[in-house]
């Protein structure tokens, strides 16, 4: 596994890995995450394999902004108002999905989208120009991690590994994003 830091000069390495369908461990505004091109079925499937994740639990997707979100989800005016208040930030929003991304990012015609509030990841999303599938960088059932050594330790002894790690050291003590379902008319909190 190649390791780089979250510096602008390493942006092209990260973008090339995403374009080649590789899996990246990346710091976010919450916890370390596993990322890949959200339209690449094979790459998304590999994240499930690495995490040992149940395929009935779709991956959420990072988007650059509301405009990109509208390409992959139906968003009405009141939902847009909510997004403008909460994005960028640690809020994943469940919306009615439009097609165009890997199957394992959808469930029941719904998709979870988020605009992260993390500088380096913002540059990646801007320059990649496409949505990025994401989930916390841990084996399913284990807690999400913010310490780089814990991230590394979780993946060092498994057969299928991520391809690239972006080392930003230990992140501030954070927790995974809130998850809010906006598909039913009223806002429903699925994870606080």
matplotlib code that plots the C-alpha trace (Angstrom):
import matplotlib.pyplot as plt

x = [0.0, 1.4, 1.3, 1.2, 0.3, -2.7, -0.7, -1.6, 1.5, 0.0, -3.3, -2.4, -1.4, -4.9, -6.7, -4.8, -5.7, -9.4, -9.3, -7.7, -10.4, -8.2, -9.3, -8.0, -7.9, -8.5, -9.0, -12.3, -14.1, -15.3, -13.2, -10.8, -12.7, -12.4, -13.0, -13.3, -15.0, -18.7, -19.5, -16.9, -18.8, -15.6, -14.0, -17.2, -17.4, -13.8, -14.6, -17.2, -14.6, -12.0, -14.5, -16.3, -19.4, -22.9, -24.0, -27.5, -25.9, -25.1, -22.2, -22.8, -21.4, -19.4, -20.4, -18.7, -21.8, -25.6, -25.3, -23.5, -26.0, -28.9, -27.4, -27.8, -30.8, -34.2, -34.0, -37.0, -36.8, -37.3, -34.7, -32.3, -32.9, -31.9, -28.8, -27.7, -27.9, -26.0, -23.5, -20.5, -20.5, -21.0, -24.5, -25.3, -28.7, -30.8, -32.7, -34.6, -32.0, -31.5, -29.3, -25.7, -23.6, -22.6, -25.5, -24.1, -24.6, -28.4, -31.1, -34.8, -34.2, -32.6, -29.0, -27.0, -25.1, -22.7, -20.5, -17.6, -16.0, -12.4, -10.0, -8.0, -11.0, -12.7, -9.8, -10.1, -13.8, -13.3, -10.6, -12.0, -15.3, -17.4, -19.0, -16.8, -18.2, -17.2, -17.5, -15.5, -12.1, -12.7, -13.6, -17.4, -18.5, -15.4, -15.5, -14.7, -11.2, -9.4, -5.9, -3.7, -2.0, -5.4, -6.4, -3.1, -3.4, -6.9, -5.9, -2.3, -3.3, -6.2, -5.8, -7.5, -6.1, -6.7, -4.2, -3.3, -3.3, -3.4, -1.7, -2.9, -1.8, -4.4, -7.7, -9.5, -11.8, -14.7, -17.5, -19.2, -21.6, -25.3, -27.6, -30.9, -33.6, -35.4, -37.4, -40.6, -41.6, -40.4, -36.8, -36.1, -32.8, -31.3, -28.0, -27.2]
y = [0.0, 3.4, 6.1, 9.9, 13.0, 15.2, 17.9, 19.6, 18.1, 14.6, 15.5, 13.9, 10.6, 10.5, 11.4, 8.8, 6.1, 7.1, 7.0, 3.6, 2.2, 1.9, 2.1, 5.0, 5.5, 9.2, 11.6, 13.4, 16.0, 13.1, 9.9, 8.1, 6.8, 4.2, 6.0, 5.0, 6.2, 5.8, 4.9, 2.0, -1.2, -3.2, -0.6, -0.2, -4.0, -4.1, -1.7, -4.3, -7.0, -5.0, -4.0, -7.4, -5.3, -6.7, -5.9, -4.9, -1.8, 0.6, 3.0, 6.7, 9.1, 12.3, 15.0, 18.3, 20.5, 20.6, 20.9, 17.6, 16.1, 17.0, 14.9, 11.8, 12.6, 14.2, 17.4, 19.7, 23.3, 22.5, 19.7, 22.2, 24.7, 22.0, 21.1, 24.7, 25.0, 21.7, 21.3, 21.2, 19.3, 16.1, 15.4, 12.5, 13.0, 10.2, 11.3, 9.7, 8.4, 9.0, 6.3, 6.6, 5.2, 1.7, -0.4, -0.8, 2.9, 2.5, 0.8, 1.0, 3.8, 5.9, 7.2, 8.8, 11.9, 14.3, 17.3, 16.9, 20.0, 19.0, 21.0, 18.3, 16.2, 19.2, 19.6, 15.9, 16.2, 19.3, 17.9, 14.4, 15.9, 12.8, 11.4, 9.3, 6.3, 6.3, 4.6, 4.6, 3.0, 0.0, -3.6, -3.9, -4.2, -2.4, 1.3, 4.0, 5.3, 8.7, 7.5, 6.7, 3.7, 2.1, 2.5, 0.9, -1.9, -2.9, -3.4, -4.8, -8.4, -8.8, -10.3, -7.6, -4.2, -0.6, 0.7, 4.1, 5.7, 9.4, 10.0, 13.1, 11.8, 11.5, 13.4, 15.5, 13.2, 13.0, 10.6, 9.5, 11.9, 12.3, 10.5, 12.3, 10.8, 13.5, 11.2, 11.0, 14.7, 15.3, 15.0, 11.7, 11.2, 7.7, 8.3, 11.1]
z = [0.0, -1.0, 1.6, 0.9, 2.9, 2.3, 0.5, -2.8, -4.5, -3.9, -5.5, -8.9, -7.2, -5.5, -8.7, -10.7, -8.2, -8.3, -12.1, -12.1, -9.9, -6.8, -3.2, -1.1, 2.7, 3.2, 6.1, 6.1, 8.3, 10.5, 10.5, 8.1, 5.1, 2.3, -1.0, -4.7, -7.9, -7.2, -10.9, -10.9, -10.0, -9.5, -7.2, -5.1, -4.8, -3.6, -0.8, 0.4, 0.2, 2.1, 4.9, 4.9, 4.6, 4.1, 0.5, 1.8, 3.3, 0.4, 0.5, 0.9, -1.8, -1.5, -4.0, -4.7, -4.2, -4.5, -8.3, -8.5, -6.0, -8.4, -11.1, -8.9, -6.7, -7.1, -4.9, -4.3, -3.0, 0.7, 0.5, -1.3, 1.5, 4.1, 2.0, 1.8, 5.6, 6.3, 3.5, 3.5, 6.7, 8.6, 7.4, 5.0, 3.4, 2.0, -1.1, -4.0, -6.4, -10.1, -11.8, -13.0, -10.1, -9.0, -7.8, -4.3, -3.7, -3.9, -1.9, -2.5, -5.1, -2.4, -2.2, 0.7, -0.4, 1.5, 0.8, 3.2, 4.9, 4.5, 2.4, 0.7, 0.0, -1.5, -3.9, -4.8, -5.5, -7.5, -9.7, -10.0, -11.2, -10.3, -7.1, -4.8, -2.9, 0.7, 4.1, 7.3, 7.1, 9.4, 9.2, 9.5, 13.2, 14.5, 15.5, 13.0, 13.5, 13.7, 14.7, 11.7, 13.4, 14.1, 10.5, 9.3, 11.9, 10.7, 7.1, 7.4, 7.9, 5.5, 2.0, 0.0, 0.9, 0.0, -2.6, -1.2, 2.2, 2.8, 6.1, 7.9, 11.3, 14.0, 13.3, 15.9, 17.9, 15.6, 14.9, 11.7, 10.0, 11.0, 8.6, 7.7, 5.5, 3.5, 1.3, 3.4, 3.3, 6.9, 8.1, 9.8, 11.7, 11.1, 12.9, 15.3]

ax = plt.figure().add_subplot(projection="3d")
ax.plot(x, y, z, "-o")
ax.set_aspect("equal")
plt.show()
